[in-house]
């Protein structure tokens, strides 16, 4: 707090001025102009004392000092002010009955005063406040709060308190009050009084679980440096044991940042030591070299079911940990990566493939043959390692040449791609090595056009509307190849004979002008094989018949605050709807909105999720629920309410889950500026 710097500037103005009710003085030591207003100004030469009386007001830069009576001794550099003393230094203020100050030592005394520090919203009040140094105060019979001081929701009172603003407050004979009612007594206590992000204890989280019993989670925030911090957790879980954890965050440069978390538990219920390590790091090693790492690792297949915070985490089936370096060379990219996969459906992870390593080289299409054609290249090498079972290495190269031509409003693209795959196999038990290769070609062509019309429709759409229609036809041909002795590692190892025609239709409706936005998008696509039934492929949905499934996507944002999307896969041969995702969001008013999603995959899942949240003044509420149509039951339910006035917050959360079965109540309580992480 800089409030005492204002008197330093004010006191020196009395060194020389005439006796009148208003004076402006330029003191070279202050390097700024001082303006004084008072009913009377006097100077006693014998004692070197200046006296200002009657509605004294001093202006010094952004500082304002007011009092009924001010006396300043130019010899001792002491100041005394009384009667409605008010001092404003920027956003910080002090109000008191009397003030005494020594300018050179920068110490002083305040009687019946109140100090307000804007940054942190701290209010310090006391019968006697002694200033012992910069931002150091000794308070007798006073209180501290971050609430409004007239009727604070909470406050700490103390017989004696040593307070360092930006540091800590040490209290003796302290009481914690809620709505002016003593809540508990502290013979001695210490807590942070932070205006910046500082080290300190956070208020513990309390949770009661039907599955794990009582859970108590205190934590400590450590502000290591300006660009680094950490949080230490100590979760006491009644039915499982003590689970310590550490979270570390850093951002040493704009292009160098990361966040890591780890915890460990000797689980009494699981009868095993359990742990997790998650985190990510991103850094530009050079202007053209990027390094990224993302780790997600747990000790066992049930860990996320027991400790996952979100339903998506509790339903995870495969975790990937990877690190890669990407080097850019003009229009090409060289990437080296190592990836570790953890299969959460199998206890024995030794049969799961790991990419040790994965190397790739990609070349953006570049003009060749006098810029009439484009040449592109996609290639990679993966070593599929695992502790048990056959190990593989696969080298893949895909060069392509393409040709573009536009005529009479149509756009034509013709492309030829060579696929070459080379496999090396090694069986860990017999160490027999062998290799296989496969080669094929892919020819494709596409023809599309754009039909555009601009018009001014209904008033509901403000501005000019652009209607854009894009019909397109694509043809793909891949000759027949044998896959005998070629291993199947993933779907890319099977490039089946293909001779298909794909037709698509898209309609885009957009508002143009000063505030352009998308109104709606409709996209339809289907493939057809004229000579034989479709083979499995990633090029289309569905196979086994001449016609593929129809893929449809629709988005609508034409009504203010409303958004709707639909993605569907429709079968023409009796299966009807195979996949569907619907999402609807609506902003009811500022601070209140809801979200609904409906997902369906034939024979696999059928769920509805509803989420609604809103904020009114200091209250916040949220309700979320997930329903399974397959099991005819509610899977996850969430009720949350929070109250967050200026100086404290209380959060209550009730969750009910079936994966695993558990009902829990969680309570969070924070005193702003005391138990939060700071700013």
HELIX and SHEET records of a PDB file:
HELIX    1   1 UNK A    3  UNK A   11  1                                   9    
HELIX    2   2 UNK A   12  UNK A   15  5                                   4    
HELIX    3   3 UNK A  303  UNK A  307  1                                   5    
HELIX    4   4 UNK A  311  UNK A  314  1                                   4    
HELIX    5   5 UNK A  349  UNK A  351  5                                   3    
HELIX    6   6 UNK A  491  UNK A  493  5                                   3    
SHEET    1   A 4 UNK A  22  UNK A  27  0                                        
SHEET    2   A 4 UNK A  32  UNK A  37 -1                                        
SHEET    3   A 4 UNK A  49  UNK A  60 -1                                        
SHEET    4   A 4 UNK A  40  UNK A  44 -1                                        
SHEET    1   B12 UNK A  22  UNK A  27  0                                        
SHEET    2   B12 UNK A  32  UNK A  37 -1                                        
SHEET    3   B12 UNK A  49  UNK A  60 -1                                        
SHEET    4   B12 UNK A  63  UNK A  73 -1                                        
SHEET    5   B12 UNK A  78  UNK A  89 -1                                        
SHEET    6   B12 UNK A  92  UNK A 102 -1                                        
SHEET    7   B12 UNK A 107  UNK A 117 -1                                        
SHEET    8   B12 UNK A 122  UNK A 133 -1                                        
SHEET    9   B12 UNK A 136  UNK A 145 -1                                        
SHEET   10   B12 UNK A 154  UNK A 164 -1                                        
SHEET   11   B12 UNK A 167  UNK A 178 -1                                        
SHEET   12   B12 UNK A 181  UNK A 193 -1                                        
SHEET    1   C27 UNK A 200  UNK A 209  0                                        
SHEET    2   C27 UNK A 213  UNK A 225 -1                                        
SHEET    3   C27 UNK A 228  UNK A 237 -1                                        
SHEET    4   C27 UNK A 241  UNK A 253 -1                                        
SHEET    5   C27 UNK A 256  UNK A 267 -1                                        
SHEET    6   C27 UNK A 272  UNK A 286 -1                                        
SHEET    7   C27 UNK A 289  UNK A 298 -1                                        
SHEET    8   C27 UNK A 318  UNK A 329 -1                                        
SHEET    9   C27 UNK A 332  UNK A 343 -1                                        
SHEET   10   C27 UNK A 354  UNK A 368 -1                                        
SHEET   11   C27 UNK A 373  UNK A 385 -1                                        
SHEET   12   C27 UNK A 390  UNK A 407 -1                                        
SHEET   13   C27 UNK A 410  UNK A 427 -1                                        
SHEET   14   C27 UNK A 433  UNK A 455 -1                                        
SHEET   15   C27 UNK A 465  UNK A 478 -1                                        
SHEET   16   C27 UNK A 498  UNK A 511 -1                                        
SHEET   17   C27 UNK A 517  UNK A 529 -1                                        
SHEET   18   C27 UNK A 550  UNK A 556 -1                                        
SHEET   19   C27 UNK A 562  UNK A 571 -1                                        
SHEET   20   C27 UNK A 576  UNK A 589 -1                                        
SHEET   21   C27 UNK A 592  UNK A 601 -1                                        
SHEET   22   C27 UNK A 605  UNK A 616 -1                                        
SHEET   23   C27 UNK A 619  UNK A 628 -1                                        
SHEET   24   C27 UNK A 633  UNK A 644 -1                                        
SHEET   25   C27 UNK A 648  UNK A 658 -1                                        
SHEET   26   C27 UNK A 661  UNK A 671 -1                                        
SHEET   27   C27 UNK A 200  UNK A 209 -1                                        
END                                                                             
